[in-house]
Amino acid sequence: MNANEDCVAYAGHLQAEHRALHRRLRDLQAELNRADTATISQPMLDRMIETGEQLARELTVHFLEEDRDGCLEYAVSRVPALAGEVTALETEHPALLAELRRMVEMLRNARSDELDFADVKRQFDAFVVRMLAHETRETRVVEKGFNMSLDE
């Protein structure tokens, strides 16, 4: 395969990864929204920690694939005007992971009876908004770089 064919295949893979991440984020958000914020049991807190850790592992792998693959850079070689956006996107990866890990660490260090669950939900909702915006911008870079449409 040539570089363009590789990257078109990568675009499909990226789209599938983004859909899976979006589902995971929305599932977590729905679980938090179903919870009774007045009472948080230790098992519920443990599930939140475990799920947050799993999401952090998945995002780590996802971001590593994006950073190592080179297709975003290939998109820039085709459309140099995308360089600033790609640099900004790649810079966000460690910040997004750090934000998620801080939330998980906060949960890990808290006792269920002292946790401000409404604050946890607000923080996670804000994280979801940032993650979805980030993924949307990545998709747009791929679309512009390869002159293709990726229906989300």
NORWO-V314788 format. One line per field, one symbol per residue. ss: DSSP state (2 for helix, 1 for strand, 0 for the rest). phi: phi as a letter, one per 40 degrees, with the letter a starting at -180 (. if undefined). Layout:
ss=???
phi=???
This chain:
ss=00222222222222222222222222222222220000000222222222222222222222222222202222222202222222222222222222222222222220022200222222222222222222222222222222000000
phi=.ccccdccccdccdccccccccccccccccccccccccbbcccccccccccccccccccdcccccccccgccccccccbdccdcccccccccdccccccccccccdcccccdcbcccccdccccdcccdcccccccccdccccccbfabbcc
